[in-house]
Amino acid sequence: MKARAVEGFNQRLERTVFSPLTHTTKGYYAFVLLLMAIVAWGLYAYVTQLRYGLSMTGMRNVVMWGLYLVNFVFFIGISHAGTLISAILRVTHAGWRTPVTRMAELITVVALMVGALMPLIDLGHPERVWYLIAYGRFQSPLMWDIVSITSYLTGSLIYLYLPLIPDIALMRDRLGRTSSAIKRKLYTFLALGWRNTPEQRHRLEKAIGIMALTIIPIAISVHTVVSFVFSMTLRPGWDSTVFGIYFVIGAIFSGIASILIVMAIFRKFYHLEEYLTEKHFRYLGYLMLTTLLIYLYLTFGEYLTVGYKLEVEEKHLLELLMLGGNAAWFWLFVVTSLIIPFLLIVIRRGPTIPRMVTAAVLINVGMWIKRFVIVIPSLQVPLMPFDFGAYTPTWVEWSITAGAFAAFILIFALFAKLMPLISIWEVAEEAEKRAPSVAEVAERTEVGLPLIKRR
């Protein structure tokens, strides 16, 4: 009974996960076309910026950074999702992570790809990147950013690809005959001759383990270096020694929220309810609550020490944030990212999944606003006896921002048609370990009884 139940579970798993690869609805095509239209509009806005210069943006001499740097910090932040869920939980042998890891790893790669483009757009002309590489000084945190993000993206691509190999080989064997010639060649090439031998499995698990241990410190260093761009600049609100840990915790916070959103979307549209269960949302909710409390502590400590000393520039910044022109942004961040999500997670009224997803959406909205609050107000405070700086994003900046978010979603949508969204071999391995519960579910299903509560 045990072997039969596990085999039936694996067959259902393959059938469910392969379904998006073999069946495409009209709604999917319409959604992809909509995303492509938004990306095209963002490209048009970027071409306009190239033609007329950065004068098409709201950035000027005083406020020289704007939405592009806000988006950069936000996307690099949510890229920590893959590190936390996949690498750390893999190292700690948390079995419940198996249906979640691939989505988390994909978030890391896509967020890095989109986020890394933001500073290039902010430069005005792309050829200036060469000047940074050829003539940049390694004492500059900007150069550290280039090195750390490049290393993180390279490592994340490898870390995403390695667990894909057994599933690609499965696609080669199961879908190869019905796929196009291009797909067959692609599956064969990417599978690297995988035959699921004990030696191959040993080498793969060893390689994944090494990458998991390697990617954790790289990920932490990346957002620490991003924080150095701010904290090593003599600006009110930035001149802080805790910005490194502040940025890293904020990144993990928004990264967990991003995973919950992605999980909920794919669970709904690709019918993955059997594998992405309430337990996964509940456990991720606990992790999200933990990082929320740590982030709240760091935020309180940061503003308390600044307000207690109340230097002239810091006084102007606090007035801007809490009472002045940026007060609406600041208090919206507090409400959407800290207060409401805390209540949604702690007060257990209503279904778990809708509560967690609502909290996750609010957190990501609030954390984007928080990046805006970090970047813009500090630049508005004058360092000389002049008027305060002003910044209003233009249609070009908003269009490029919309195009960046659309590109992020578009890459996910295209990936879902090429590769499995759930690691089939890892989920199957975990199912074998908990075979008695799988057998119980199968037995109840066969006799027409309702399924037992998901563990």
N, C-alpha and C positions, 0 to 999 in steps of 0.2 A: 504494500500500500504506500509506504514511504517513497520508494523509487518511482512509482507511478505518479504520485502527487507532485514530486519535484519535476518530473518530465513534463507533466501537464502545465505546471507553473511556467517552466521555461518556454514551452510552445506559445502560451498566451503572451508571455513577455515579448518574444520575437515578433509575433503577429501585431501586437499593439505598437511597439516601437518602430517597426518597419512600415506601418501603415502610412505615416506622413511622407515616406520616401516613394511610395508607389501610387498614392492617390492624391490628386490635387483638385481642390474645389475652385469654383469661379470667385468665391469670396476671397480666397488667397491671392488670386491674380489681381483682383481689384485693390486689395490692401497693398500689395507690392507696387502697383502702379501709382497709388497715392503717395507712398513713401518716396518713390523715385521722382515724382513731381516736386515734392518738398525739397529733396536733395538738389534737383535741378535749379530750383529757385534760389537756394543757398549758393550754388555755383555762380548763378547770374549776379548775385549780390557781391560775391568775391571778385568776379571779373570787373564789376563796376568800381570796386575799391582799388583794384590794380590799375585801372585806367585813370582814376582821378586822385588816387592817393588816400592816406589816412584822414584827410580832411572830410571824407565821407562818413567818418565815425564821430562819436561824441568826445573822443580823447583829444586832449590839448596839452600844453606844456606843463600845467599844474597836475591835472589828473591824466597821467600818461598811460595808465592801464585801465581796462574796462571789462566788458563781458567776455572777451577772449580769454583773459587770465582767470576770470571766475569759472568759466567752463573748463579750463585746463586743470585747475585744482579739484573741481568736482569730479571729472572723469578719472583723473589719476586716483582720487579717493575711492571711488566705487570699484576700481580695479583690485582692491585688497580683498574683495569677496572670494576670489579663487584661492588666495593664500589661506584665509581663515578656515573656510569650509573644507576645502580639499586637502591642502597640505597638512595643516595642524591636526585635523581629525583623522587623516590617514596615518600620521605618525602615532597618534594615540589609539589607533585601532578601534575607532568608533564605528560599529557596523551600520548604524542607521544612516550614515552619510552617503552610502553607495548610489542611491537614485539622484542625489543632488550634485555630486562632484562635477559632472561634465558641464552642467549649466553654470556652475560657479567658475570653472576654469575658462569657459567661453566668455563670461562677463569680463574677466581679467584681460584677456587678449583684445577683445573688441574695444573696451574702455581705453586701453593703452593706445590702440591704433587711432581712435578718434581724438583722445586727449592730447596726444603728441602733435597733432596738426595745429592745435590752437596757438602755441607760441609762434609757429611759422606764419600763420595768418596775421598775428599781431606784429610781426616784423615789417609788414607792408609789402615787401618784395621777397619772393622765395630765394633769390640768389644770395641774399644776405646770410643764409644758413652757411654757405661756404666760407664767408668771412669769419663766422664764429668758430668753425672748425680749423681754418688755416691760421687765423690771427688771434684767436681767443686765448685768454690767459687762464691757466688751470687754477689760479687762485680765486677765480670767480665762481660763485655758486651756480651761475648759469651753465658753465661748462660741466659742473658736477651733475646738473640735471640731465644734460645730454648723455653723459656716460651711464648714469644710473638707470634712466628710462630705457635706453637701448639694451642694456644688460637684462633688465626686467622683462622687456618684451621678448627678447630672444629666449630667455629661460622659460617664460610662460608658454611660448609656442611649442617648445620641446615637451613641456609638462602636459600640455593639452594633447599633443600628438601620441605620446607613448601609450596611454591607456586606450587610445582609439584603435591601435593596431589589431587586437583580437576581434573587435567589432567590424573593422573594415574587412578582415579575412572572412568573417561570417557573412557580410554583404556580398563578398566575391563569390562565396559558395552558394548562398541562398538566392541572391538577386541577379547574379551574373548573366544567367541565360535569358532573362526577360529584360535586361537593361540594354541601353544603346552601346555601340562599340566603344565610344569614348569613355563611358562610365566603367565598362568592363576593364579597359586598359588602366583607368585611374585606380580602380579598386585593387587590381593586381599589383600595380606599382607601389601603392601606399601600404599594402599588406606586408611587403618585405619578405615574402615567402613564409608567412606564418602558417604553421601546421599544428599548433597547440601541443607540441611535445613537452615533456617535463623539463628538458634543458632550456627550451625557449621561454617557458613560463618562469623558470628560476631567474633567467637573465632579465626578463622584462620587469619582474617584481623588484629585483635589485636596482635596476635603472630608475624605476619610479620612486623607490625609496630614497635613492641618492638625490634625485631632483626635488623631492618633497623637502628634504633637509636643507637643500641649497636655496630653494626659492623663498623660504621664510625670512632669513636675514636680508636677502636682496629686497624683498617687498618692504620690510620695515625701513631699510635705508632709503628707498625711493621717496616715500612721503616725508621722511626726515629731511632729506635734501631739498624737497620742494618747500618745506617750511623755512629752510635756511635762506632762500631767496628773499623772504620777508624779514626774518628775525635778525639777519645780518645787515639790515638797512636801518639807518637812524631815522625812524619814523615813529610817531606816537601810535601805540597799539601794536606795533610790530617788534619793538625792541624788548624781546622776552626770551628768557632762557628755557621756558617750558614749551615753546612752540613745536618742538619735535614730537614729543609725546602727545601734545594736543592735536596735532595734525594726524598722527597715526591712529589714535583712538577715534577721531572723527571719521577717518577713512574706513575703519572697520565697521563703525556704526552705520554709515550710509551704504557700505558694501553688503552687510547682512540684509538691510532693507531692500536692496536691489535684487538679491537672490530670491527673497520672498515674492516680490512682484513678478519676476520671470517665471518662477515655479507656478504661481497661480494662473498665469496666462496660458502656459503650455499644458498645465493640468486640465484646464477647462476645454481648450480647443482640440487637444490631441488625446483626450480621454485617458489620462494617466492616473486616475484616482486610486487605482489599486497599488501604485508604486509610490506616488507622492501623497502620503496619508496625512491625517491630522497630526500625527505624532511629529512629523518633520516640521510642520509649521509651529507646533508648540515648542519644540526644542530650540528652533531658531528664534522664536519669540523670547525664550529665556536668555539666549545669548544677546539678543538685541536690547533687552532690558538691562542686562549687566553693563553693556557699553554705554547705554543711555545714562545710567547713574554715574559712571566714571566721567563721561563727557560733561555732565551737569556739574560735577565736582570741580573739574578743571576750568570750566567757564566761570563758575562762581569765584574761584580763587584768583583767576586772571583779572576780572573786573574789580574784585575787592581790593587787591593790592594796588592796582592803578588808581582807584578812587580814593584810597586812604592817603597815598602820597600826594595826589592831585597836583602834579606839575602843570605848568601853564598849558603846554600842548595837549597833555593827557586830559586836562579839564575841558578843553575845546572839543576833544574827541568824544568824551562821555556825554557832553551836552548834545553833540550831533546825533549820537546813537540813541539816547534815551529820551530826549526832549525835542530835538531839532528836526532837520530835514530828512534824516534817515531813521527816525524813531519808528515809523510804521514798518520798515523793513526789519528792524531789530526785534520789536515785540512780536511781529508775525513769526519770526524764527523761533522765539521762545515758546509761543503757543503751539505752533504746528510740529516742531521737532521734539519738544521736551514735555510739555504739560499734557496735551491730548494723547500722544502715544503712550505715555506712562499710565494714564487712566485706562486706556484701552487694553493694555497688557495685564495690569494688576486687577482691575475689576472684571471678573470672569462672568460677564452676562452676555448671552447670545453665543452663536456658533464661533468656534475658535478661528477658523480660516478667514472669514470675512473681517474679524477684528484685527488679526495680524496683518492682513493685506492693507486694510485701511490705515493702520499705524505706519506700515512701511511706506505707503505713498506719501503720507503727511511728513514723515521723516525726510524723505528725499527732497520734497519740495522745500522744507525748512532748511535742509543742509545746503541746498543750492543758494538759498537766500543768505545763509550764514557766510558762504564764500564771498558773496557780494558785500556783506557787512564788513568782512575782513579786508577786502581789497580797496573798495572805493572810499569810505569815510576817512581812512588814514591819509590818503592822498589829498583830500579836500582841505585838511588842516594846514594853514600856511606856516612855513618855517621862517618866513620873513614878514615884516609888518605890511602885509598886503591883504586883500580881500580873500575870503574862502573860495576854494576852487569849486567849479560846478561841472556836473557830468550828467548828461541825458543820452542814453543809447539811441542810435538812429535806426532807421529801417534796415540798413545794411547789416548792422550788428545783430539785430533780432532775427533777420533772415538767415544769416550764417549760423546763428545759434540753433534755430529751428532745423536747418539742414544737418547740423551735427547730430542732434538727437534722432532725426529721421534716419540718418546713416547708421547709427547705433542699432536701431530697431531693424532696419533693412538687412544688415549683416546677419542678425539672429534669424530672421525669416528665411533667408537663403540657406543658411547652415542647416536649418531644420529639414530642408529638402535634399540635402546631400549626405548628412551624417546622422546617426542616432543621437537623440537628445539625452538618452539615459544610457549609462554604461552597462550593456547587457551582461557581459561576462562577470562584472563585479556584483551586480544584483543577483545573478544566478548563483554565484559562489556563496553569497550571504544567505540565499534561500536554502542551500544545502545544509548550512550550519544550523538553521532553525527549522529543519525539515518536519519535526512533529507539528508545529503550528501550521505549516503549509498543508500537511496531510489533513489536518482538522478542517481547514478551510475548504479543501477539495472535496472531502467527504460530505460536508454540509451542502456544498453546491450540488453534488450529484444527487442527493436525496431530496433536493428542493427546499432545504431549510435556509433561512437567512444567514448571511455571512456573519461570523463572529466579529466582535469589535476589533478594528485594526490595532495592532500593537505598535 
